[in-house]
Amino acid sequence: MPTSPSATRPPSVRAPFGHALAGLLDVLLPVDCAGCGSERTQLCPACRHVLATARPAPTLLPWTHAAAPYTDPVRQLLLAHKERGTLRLAGPLGEALGRAVRSALGARAGAAPLLLVPMPSARSAVRARGHDPTLRLAGAAARALRRAGLDVRAAPLLRHARPVADQAGLNAAERRHNLHGALTVLPRARTGRTGLAGLAGLAGRHPVLVDDLVTTGASLAEAARALADAGLPARAGATVAATVHPAG
């Protein structure tokens, strides 16, 4: 999968203009808030506050942190971005993902250059949606972390090695079995003596797996296995949201 320019380019000096334009579009083309349905704004102040003040916490995977529980309005915001193509939500969702990255790494967050590795989307899903939501969120998170002074880039290193069954309805053990061996690292990203071979400017960076949602952790665990097998062990994982389990 080719690296998306939006996922790796430096922060744009036109970002404030972009935010202003988004606000103007909300006035000229009023829509309801994707999170709660409030009128005349794509992301109302209350829902933005939920994203901005959520406290990242560990998930079922000890090395993965999520910014917020997968409950409304966060669930509705993720669905609007992922399934309905509400691309302007990538900014605030990416900022939440960036906070989860920092929380997962703790004191190590600024110790070394980071590489955010998004969970891969199936090509058929990207075609159907018209965009790759996880890659877009990884790029937005990288930009947010760079604004905070960290050396961060994002690049898609993973791809599907074989088809998998629909995960809906599968329990944790069934998901692990379904996904085992399903992911692999792009050939040009496999390590050599100089690090990330074939990917200019990415050598020496510490991979961090990122996704929009963690449910059982099976997908992230398979991605971590694929990276480790290629000599690129993930330092941490981070997601925007996590399914709330009865055990908390």
MIMAR-110177 format. One record per residue (C-alpha): residue in one letter; residue number from 0; z, x, y. Coordinates in steps of 0.001 Angstrom, whole numbers, padded with zeros to 6 digits. Example, Ala and Ser with C-alpha at 12.3 -4.5 7.8 and 13.67 -1.06 7.14 Angstrom:
REM residues 2
REC  aa    i       zz       xx       yy
REC   A    0   007800   012300  -004500
REC   S    1   007140   013670  -001060
This chain:
REM residues 248
REC  aa    i       zz       xx       yy
REC   M    0   000000   000000   000000
REC   P    1  -000959   001576   003356
REC   T    2   001750   002232   005864
REC   S    3   001846  -000416   008553
REC   P    4   001553   001078   012056
REC   S    5   004137  -001386   013293
REC   A    6   006594  -000070   010703
REC   T    7   006485   003557   011788
REC   R    8   005436   003805   015420
REC   P    9   008068   004842   018027
REC   P   10   009758   002150   020121
REC   S   11   007345   000801   022689
REC   V   12   008133   001138   026382
REC   R   13   006638  -002332   026691
REC   A   14   009407  -003926   024612
REC   P   15   011099  -005577   027657
REC   F   16   007712  -007055   028599
REC   G   17   007400  -008384   025054
REC   H   18   010792  -010082   025279
REC   A   19   009859  -011603   028634
REC   L   20   006573  -012863   027226
REC   A   21   008377  -014423   024265
REC   G   22   010681  -016245   026674
REC   L   23   007728  -017448   028730
REC   L   24   006004  -018751   025599
REC   D   25   009142  -020686   024704
REC   V   26   008857  -022448   028062
REC   L   27   005098  -023029   028005
REC   L   28   004909  -023869   024284
REC   P   29   008326  -025385   023561
REC   V   30   009433  -025441   019936
REC   D   31   012678  -026248   018194
REC   C   32   015142  -023529   017174
REC   A   33   014269  -022303   013703
REC   G   34   017966  -022042   012845
REC   C   35   019499  -025332   013933
REC   G   36   016736  -027466   015438
REC   S   37   017848  -027272   019071
REC   E   38   015017  -028246   021363
REC   R   39   012791  -026030   023527
REC   T   40   013697  -022623   022116
REC   Q   41   012661  -020728   019012
REC   L   42   016083  -019084   018681
REC   C   43   018906  -020789   020543
REC   P   44   021859  -018841   022011
REC   A   45   024230  -020167   019334
REC   C   46   022062  -019012   016426
REC   R   47   021355  -015692   018147
REC   H   48   025122  -015266   018490
REC   V   49   025549  -015824   014720
REC   L   50   023120  -012965   014009
REC   A   51   024586  -010689   016669
REC   T   52   028241  -011125   015713
REC   A   53   028033  -011276   011919
REC   R   54   030152  -008534   010360
REC   P   55   028253  -006682   007606
REC   A   56   030084  -006573   004303
REC   P   57   029531  -005215   000782
REC   T   58   027593  -007330  -001699
REC   L   59   027824  -007350  -005497
REC   L   60   026091  -003948  -005415
REC   P   61   028761  -001534  -004126
REC   W   62   026275   000525  -002091
REC   T   63   024563  -002481  -000463
REC   H   64   025766  -004293   002629
REC   A   65   024495  -007590   004057
REC   A   66   024698  -008653   007694
REC   A   67   025527  -012296   007020
REC   P   68   026023  -014898   004269
REC   Y   69   022908  -016781   003181
REC   T   70   023984  -020035   004785
REC   D   71   022625  -022016   007723
REC   P   72   021529  -021109   010318
REC   V   73   020729  -017639   008910
REC   R   74   018999  -019192   005880
REC   Q   75   016752  -021305   008113
REC   L   76   015897  -018317   010328
REC   L   77   014886  -016204   007318
REC   L   78   012778  -019026   005874
REC   A   79   011071  -019598   009223
REC   H   80   010162  -015918   009500
REC   K   81   009165  -015482   005862
REC   E   82   007462  -018732   004945
REC   R   83   006383  -020266   008250
REC   G   84   005246  -017119   010028
REC   T   85   007658  -017320   012969
REC   L   86   007081  -013646   013712
REC   R   87   009114  -013489   016919
REC   L   88   012236  -013815   014774
REC   A   89   011556  -010354   013329
REC   G   90   013292  -008736   016324
REC   P   91   016736  -010384   016053
REC   L   92   016605  -010416   012254
REC   G   93   015670  -006721   012282
REC   E   94   018611  -005956   014555
REC   A   95   020937  -007677   012066
REC   L   96   019363  -005656   009242
REC   G   97   019899  -002471   011260
REC   R   98   023600  -003255   011585
REC   A   99   023788  -003721   007814
REC   V  100   022159  -000297   007359
REC   R  101   024762   001336   009572
REC   S  102   027567  -000512   007784
REC   A  103   026304   000528   004333
REC   L  104   026040   004187   005336
REC   G  105   029287   004312   007280
REC   A  106   029983   007744   008747
REC   R  107   026761   009071   007174
REC   A  108   024566   006821   009341
REC   G  109   023653   009524   011839
REC   A  110   024111   012548   009602
REC   A  111   020485   012861   008468
REC   P  112   017060   011358   009191
REC   L  113   016651   008015   007432
REC   L  114   013723   006273   005794
REC   L  115   013953   002501   005401
REC   V  116   012142   001495   002213
REC   P  117   011384  -002248   002081
REC   M  118   011288  -004162  -001160
REC   P  119   007605  -004657  -001986
REC   S  120   005949  -008062  -001678
REC   A  121   003367  -009174  -004212
REC   R  122  -000168  -008966  -002831
REC   S  123  -000732  -012640  -003578
REC   A  124   002379  -013552  -001550
REC   V  125   001239  -011409   001386
REC   R  126  -002174  -013079   001329
REC   A  127  -000624  -016548   001159
REC   R  128   001820  -015887   004006
REC   G  129  -000550  -013858   006139
REC   H  130   002026  -011088   006613
REC   D  131   004546  -008934   004749
REC   P  132   007940  -010214   005988
REC   T  133   010107  -007486   004465
REC   L  134   007913  -004687   005789
REC   R  135   007996  -006319   009219
REC   L  136   011807  -006565   009133
REC   A  137   012090  -002919   008045
REC   G  138   009996  -001865   011029
REC   A  139   012089  -003993   013396
REC   A  140   015309  -002545   011958
REC   A  141   013990   001009   012337
REC   R  142   013163   000361   015992
REC   A  143   016620  -001124   016612
REC   L  144   018304   001896   015006
REC   R  145   016181   004317   017027
REC   R  146   017281   002535   020204
REC   A  147   020842   003233   019038
REC   G  148   020038   006954   018804
REC   L  149   019390   007348   015060
REC   D  150   016402   009164   013588
REC   V  151   014860   006392   011489
REC   R  152   011410   005479   010209
REC   A  153   010196   002813   007804
REC   A  154   007520   003108   005133
REC   P  155   006524   001112   002043
REC   L  156   007031   003513  -000886
REC   L  157   007277   000935  -003687
REC   R  158   004718  -001239  -005446
REC   H  159   004663  -003580  -008413
REC   A  160   003748  -001891  -011688
REC   R  161   003337  -005126  -013636
REC   P  162   003589  -008906  -013123
REC   V  163   007012  -010538  -013391
REC   A  164   008085  -014096  -014118
REC   D  165   009336  -016384  -011353
REC   Q  166   012977  -015478  -010723
REC   A  167   014006  -019032  -009814
REC   G  168   016435  -020422  -012356
REC   L  169   017149  -017070  -014019
REC   N  170   020710  -015791  -014272
REC   A  171   021680  -012224  -013393
REC   A  172   021088  -010800  -016889
REC   E  173   017735  -012569  -017195
REC   R  174   016664  -011266  -013790
REC   R  175   017529  -007696  -014765
REC   H  176   015508  -008029  -017976
REC   N  177   012607  -009637  -016118
REC   L  178   012469  -006866  -013510
REC   H  179   013158  -003774  -015622
REC   G  180   010279  -001351  -015164
REC   A  181   008499  -003719  -012764
REC   L  182   008489  -001357  -009769
REC   T  183   007156   002131  -009250
REC   V  184   006803   004582  -006380
REC   L  185   003386   005110  -004828
REC   P  186   001797   008266  -006298
REC   R  187   001421   009895  -002900
REC   A  188   005146   009457  -002238
REC   R  189   006421   011246  -005331
REC   T  190   008442   014322  -004534
REC   G  191   007186   017862  -004737
REC   R  192   008502   021116  -003413
REC   T  193   008059   019874   000138
REC   G  194   009720   016499  -000383
REC   L  195   007732   013281   000128
REC   A  196   004302   014501  -000876
REC   G  197   001344   013074   001000
REC   L  198   003394   011178   003598
REC   A  199   003331   013232   006769
REC   G  200   006554   013316   008756
REC   L  201   008696   011690   006057
REC   A  202   009876   014783   004157
REC   G  203   013625   015333   004256
REC   R  204   014471   011732   005077
REC   H  205   017137   009879   003119
REC   P  206   015811   006609   001629
REC   V  207   017666   003363   002312
REC   L  208   016489   000242   000499
REC   V  209   016162  -002853   002699
REC   D  210   015392  -006510   001994
REC   D  211   015821  -009872   003642
REC   L  212   018098  -011318   000955
REC   V  213   020181  -010177  -002022
REC   T  214   021007  -012788  -004669
REC   T  215   022111  -011078  -007891
REC   G  216   021112  -007542  -006912
REC   A  217   018609  -007223  -009776
REC   S  218   015637  -006529  -007490
REC   L  219   017467  -003879  -005486
REC   A  220   018788  -002264  -008668
REC   E  221   015244  -002021  -010058
REC   A  222   013999  -000557  -006769
REC   A  223   016817   002009  -006834
REC   R  224   015832   002956  -010400
REC   A  225   012192   003432  -009401
REC   L  226   013133   005644  -006447
REC   A  227   015563   007701  -008522
REC   D  228   012968   008237  -011259
REC   A  229   010617   009611  -008602
REC   G  230   013246   012031  -007289
REC   L  231   014094   009899  -004249
REC   P  232   017569   008463  -004857
REC   A  233   018502   005727  -002394
REC   R  234   021503   006557  -000235
REC   A  235   022345   002874   000345
REC   G  236   020931  -000628   000438
REC   A  237   020999  -003218   003214
REC   T  238   019910  -006820   003628
REC   V  239   019959  -009431   006358
REC   A  240   021776  -011931   004134
REC   A  241   023510  -012279   000771
REC   T  242   023989  -015301  -001435
REC   V  243   027633  -016314  -001441
REC   H  244   029017  -016220  -004998
REC   P  245   032122  -018100  -006179
REC   A  246   033981  -014801  -006559
REC   G  247   033372  -014072  -002866
